[in-house]
């Protein structure tokens, strides 16, 4: 048990490492999160305190431990159908609009950036499955990415605790899309096959994922500083089809943050590329094949 308060310099250094490597900021008023997040790791490696951890991490040979420390500090909060109003908008407005616009080519690509342990991406897959007759003959690709190796592995496994499964899921969805295995719940293989998870850093992507019809980047940019956020918006803009849609978190907005996106008039919480002369989705170009 760690009882002493970590030196301010240690928490400041660790917060700086997190921002440099991942773009995520931790405000000084929330430095207590660092101690809480790293306490299990300190115990596991018998490191007495954060000062000692910083000293250990200064050795380049300890890169694996640095990565483990960074992943422990990341905020990976997620649950199924988080912000139900936004998912309702996707189902009732965004998806029907995209289905009409992609009717000729019958393909749809969805990117969940910062997908954490997979609940958001699997929620999207479940939405499509509940209306599978409307998407018959379509090729739907859902890609979830996250900077953390451990959460990507968990997402791929599709295995959740009783607590995780009850957050956001109705009993009907639990029984329809999950099977109980001991104390865990495992997602239906058919839903699992609809989603591909990759380890990617939105700020420094390792590969080109191509362009998407809809991008969900929710509760990610709020942890970035202004300069880092600008880099992220530029990446999102490049990754979105010209008439595609961007969804941010319920507490996030493009207003005052970027001139690359503008709010849609028709769908609250969704944004489109800010093309000169366009005012909202009503002025989007005609559907293309």
C-alpha positions as CSV (number, residue, x, y, z in Angstrom):
1,X,0.0,0.0,0.0
2,X,1.4,3.4,-1.0
3,X,0.7,5.9,1.7
4,X,3.1,8.8,0.9
5,X,2.1,11.5,-1.5
6,X,4.2,11.4,-4.7
7,X,6.5,14.3,-5.4
8,X,5.0,16.9,-7.7
9,X,8.0,16.4,-10.1
10,X,7.2,12.7,-10.5
11,X,3.6,13.2,-11.4
12,X,4.5,16.1,-13.7
13,X,7.0,14.0,-15.5
14,X,4.6,11.1,-15.9
15,X,1.8,13.4,-17.1
16,X,4.3,14.8,-19.6
17,X,5.2,11.4,-20.9
18,X,1.6,10.5,-21.3
19,X,0.9,13.7,-23.4
20,X,4.0,13.3,-25.5
21,X,3.3,9.6,-26.3
22,X,-0.5,9.6,-26.6
23,X,-1.7,13.2,-26.8
24,X,-3.8,12.8,-23.6
25,X,-3.5,15.5,-21.0
26,X,-4.1,15.2,-17.3
27,X,-4.7,18.5,-15.6
28,X,-2.6,19.2,-12.5
29,X,-5.9,19.2,-10.4
30,X,-6.3,15.6,-11.5
31,X,-2.8,14.3,-10.9
32,X,-4.2,12.1,-8.2
33,X,-5.4,9.9,-11.0
34,X,-1.8,9.0,-11.8
35,X,-1.2,7.6,-8.3
36,X,-4.4,5.7,-8.4
37,X,-3.8,4.3,-11.9
38,X,-0.3,3.2,-11.3
39,X,-0.7,1.8,-7.8
40,X,-1.3,-1.8,-9.1
41,X,1.7,-1.6,-11.3
42,X,4.0,-0.4,-8.5
43,X,2.8,-3.3,-6.4
44,X,3.3,-5.8,-9.2
45,X,6.9,-4.7,-9.8
46,X,7.8,-3.9,-6.2
47,X,8.5,-0.3,-7.0
48,X,8.2,1.8,-3.8
49,X,6.7,5.0,-5.2
50,X,6.3,7.2,-8.3
51,X,9.7,8.8,-7.8
52,X,11.3,5.4,-8.0
53,X,9.2,4.5,-11.1
54,X,10.3,7.7,-12.9
55,X,13.9,6.7,-12.2
56,X,13.4,3.2,-13.5
57,X,11.7,4.6,-16.7
58,X,14.6,6.8,-17.4
59,X,16.5,3.7,-18.6
60,X,15.8,3.1,-22.3
61,X,15.9,-0.6,-21.7
62,X,12.7,-0.3,-19.7
63,X,10.6,0.7,-22.7
64,X,8.1,-2.2,-22.1
65,X,7.5,-0.9,-18.6
66,X,7.0,2.6,-19.9
67,X,4.4,1.4,-22.3
68,X,2.6,-0.5,-19.5
69,X,2.7,2.6,-17.4
70,X,1.2,4.8,-20.1
71,X,-1.6,2.3,-20.8
72,X,-2.4,2.2,-17.1
73,X,-2.8,6.0,-17.1
74,X,-5.0,6.2,-20.2
75,X,-8.7,6.8,-19.6
76,X,-10.4,3.8,-21.1
77,X,-13.9,4.4,-19.8
78,X,-16.5,2.8,-22.1
79,X,-19.8,1.0,-22.0
80,X,-22.5,-0.2,-24.4
81,X,-24.7,2.3,-26.2
82,X,-23.1,5.2,-24.2
83,X,-25.2,8.3,-24.7
84,X,-28.3,6.6,-25.9
85,X,-29.6,9.8,-27.6
86,X,-26.7,9.8,-30.0
87,X,-27.2,6.1,-30.9
88,X,-30.9,6.8,-31.5
89,X,-29.8,9.5,-33.9
90,X,-27.5,7.1,-35.7
91,X,-30.3,4.5,-36.1
92,X,-33.2,6.8,-37.0
93,X,-31.4,9.5,-39.0
94,X,-27.8,9.0,-39.9
95,X,-27.9,5.4,-41.1
96,X,-31.0,5.9,-43.2
97,X,-29.4,8.9,-44.9
98,X,-26.2,7.0,-45.6
99,X,-28.2,4.0,-46.9
100,X,-29.9,6.3,-49.4
101,X,-26.6,7.9,-50.5
102,X,-24.8,4.6,-50.8
103,X,-27.7,2.7,-52.4
104,X,-25.8,2.1,-55.7
105,X,-22.6,0.8,-54.3
106,X,-24.1,-0.9,-51.2
107,X,-20.9,-0.5,-49.1
108,X,-20.6,1.4,-45.8
109,X,-17.4,1.9,-43.7
110,X,-17.5,2.9,-40.0
111,X,-14.5,3.9,-37.9
112,X,-14.7,4.0,-34.1
113,X,-11.6,6.0,-33.1
114,X,-10.5,5.5,-29.5
115,X,-12.7,2.3,-29.3
116,X,-11.3,1.2,-25.9
117,X,-12.5,-2.3,-24.9
118,X,-14.9,-2.5,-27.9
119,X,-18.3,-1.7,-26.5
120,X,-18.9,1.2,-28.9
121,X,-18.0,-0.7,-32.0
122,X,-20.0,-3.8,-31.0
123,X,-22.9,-1.5,-30.2
124,X,-22.8,-0.2,-33.8
125,X,-22.7,-3.8,-35.1
126,X,-25.8,-4.6,-33.0
127,X,-27.6,-1.7,-34.5
128,X,-27.0,-2.9,-38.0
129,X,-28.0,-6.5,-37.0
130,X,-31.3,-5.4,-35.5
131,X,-32.2,-4.1,-39.0
132,X,-30.4,-6.6,-41.0
133,X,-33.2,-6.9,-43.6
134,X,-32.6,-3.2,-44.5
135,X,-29.0,-3.9,-45.1
136,X,-29.3,-7.2,-47.0
137,X,-26.7,-7.4,-49.7
138,X,-24.6,-4.6,-48.2
139,X,-20.9,-4.8,-47.3
140,X,-20.6,-3.2,-43.9
141,X,-17.1,-2.7,-42.4
142,X,-16.7,-1.5,-38.8
143,X,-13.1,-0.7,-37.7
144,X,-12.3,0.0,-34.1
145,X,-8.9,1.5,-33.2
146,X,-7.2,2.4,-29.9
147,X,-3.7,3.3,-28.9
148,X,-3.6,0.7,-26.1
149,X,-2.5,-2.8,-26.9
150,X,-4.2,-4.3,-23.9
151,X,-7.7,-2.8,-24.6
152,X,-7.5,-3.8,-28.3
153,X,-6.8,-7.4,-27.2
154,X,-9.8,-7.2,-24.8
155,X,-12.0,-5.8,-27.6
156,X,-11.0,-8.6,-30.0
157,X,-11.8,-11.2,-27.3
158,X,-15.3,-9.8,-26.9
159,X,-15.5,-11.0,-23.3
160,X,-17.0,-8.8,-20.6
161,X,-17.7,-9.0,-16.9
162,X,-21.2,-9.0,-15.4
163,X,-20.7,-5.3,-14.5
164,X,-19.6,-4.4,-18.0
165,X,-22.4,-6.2,-19.7
166,X,-25.0,-4.5,-17.6
167,X,-23.8,-1.0,-18.4
168,X,-26.0,0.2,-21.3
169,X,-27.4,-3.1,-22.4
170,X,-31.0,-4.2,-22.0
171,X,-31.8,-7.7,-20.8
172,X,-33.1,-8.4,-24.3
173,X,-29.8,-7.4,-25.9
174,X,-27.8,-9.3,-23.3
175,X,-29.6,-12.6,-24.1
176,X,-29.7,-12.0,-27.8
177,X,-26.1,-11.1,-28.4
178,X,-24.1,-12.6,-25.5
179,X,-23.6,-16.1,-24.0
180,X,-22.6,-16.5,-20.4
181,X,-19.3,-18.3,-19.8
182,X,-18.6,-18.7,-16.1
183,X,-18.6,-15.2,-14.7
184,X,-18.1,-13.6,-18.0
185,X,-20.3,-12.8,-21.0
186,X,-19.0,-13.5,-24.5
187,X,-20.3,-11.7,-27.6
188,X,-22.0,-13.5,-30.4
189,X,-19.5,-14.7,-33.0
190,X,-21.6,-13.2,-35.8
191,X,-21.4,-9.7,-34.2
192,X,-17.7,-10.2,-33.5
193,X,-17.0,-10.9,-37.1
194,X,-18.6,-7.6,-38.1
195,X,-15.9,-5.6,-36.3
196,X,-12.1,-5.4,-36.9
197,X,-9.9,-4.0,-34.1
198,X,-6.5,-2.4,-34.7
199,X,-3.9,-0.7,-32.5
200,X,-3.5,2.8,-33.9
201,X,-2.6,6.2,-32.6
202,X,-4.9,8.8,-34.2
203,X,-2.0,11.4,-34.0
204,X,0.6,9.1,-35.5
205,X,-1.1,6.4,-37.5
206,X,0.9,3.4,-38.5
207,X,-1.2,2.6,-41.5
208,X,-3.7,4.1,-43.9
209,X,-7.1,2.8,-43.0
210,X,-8.7,4.5,-46.0
211,X,-11.8,6.7,-45.9
212,X,-15.0,6.2,-44.0
213,X,-18.6,7.1,-44.4
214,X,-19.0,7.7,-40.7
215,X,-16.4,8.3,-38.0
216,X,-17.1,8.1,-34.3
217,X,-14.4,9.9,-32.2
218,X,-16.2,10.3,-28.9
219,X,-14.7,11.4,-25.6
220,X,-11.2,11.4,-27.1
221,X,-10.5,14.9,-28.2
222,X,-11.5,16.3,-24.8
223,X,-8.3,15.0,-23.4
224,X,-6.1,16.7,-26.0
225,X,-4.5,20.1,-25.9
226,X,-5.4,22.7,-28.6
227,X,-2.4,21.9,-30.8
228,X,-2.8,18.1,-30.5
229,X,-6.6,18.5,-31.1
230,X,-5.9,20.3,-34.4
231,X,-3.7,17.4,-35.6
232,X,-6.5,15.0,-34.7
233,X,-9.1,17.0,-36.5
234,X,-6.9,17.1,-39.6
235,X,-6.6,13.3,-39.5
236,X,-10.3,12.9,-39.1
237,X,-11.0,15.2,-42.0
238,X,-8.7,13.2,-44.3
239,X,-10.3,10.0,-43.2
240,X,-13.9,11.0,-43.9
241,X,-15.7,10.8,-47.2
242,X,-16.7,14.3,-48.5
243,X,-20.3,13.7,-47.6
244,X,-19.6,11.6,-44.5
245,X,-20.5,12.2,-40.9
246,X,-18.4,12.7,-37.8
247,X,-19.8,12.0,-34.3
248,X,-18.2,13.4,-31.2
249,X,-19.0,12.8,-27.6
250,X,-22.1,14.4,-25.9
251,X,-19.9,16.9,-24.2
252,X,-17.7,17.7,-27.3
253,X,-18.2,20.2,-30.1
254,X,-16.3,21.5,-33.1
255,X,-17.4,25.1,-32.3
256,X,-14.4,27.2,-31.6
257,X,-12.1,24.1,-32.1
258,X,-11.7,23.7,-35.8
259,X,-12.9,25.2,-39.1
260,X,-12.7,21.8,-40.9
261,X,-16.1,20.6,-39.7
262,X,-19.5,22.2,-39.2
263,X,-22.6,21.1,-37.3
264,X,-25.3,19.5,-39.3
265,X,-28.7,21.1,-39.1
266,X,-30.6,17.9,-39.3
267,X,-28.8,15.7,-36.8
268,X,-27.7,16.9,-33.4
269,X,-24.3,15.7,-32.3
270,X,-23.2,15.0,-35.9
271,X,-20.8,17.0,-38.0
272,X,-19.9,17.2,-41.7
273,X,-16.9,18.6,-43.5
274,X,-16.9,22.4,-43.7
275,X,-16.9,22.7,-47.5
276,X,-17.0,26.4,-48.7
277,X,-20.6,27.3,-49.7
278,X,-22.1,24.4,-47.8
279,X,-24.5,25.0,-44.9
280,X,-25.3,21.7,-43.3
281,X,-26.3,18.4,-44.9
282,X,-29.1,19.9,-47.0
283,X,-26.4,21.3,-49.3
284,X,-24.5,18.0,-49.7
285,X,-23.7,16.8,-53.3
286,X,-25.9,14.2,-54.9
287,X,-25.3,10.5,-54.0
288,X,-22.5,8.8,-55.9
289,X,-22.0,5.2,-57.0
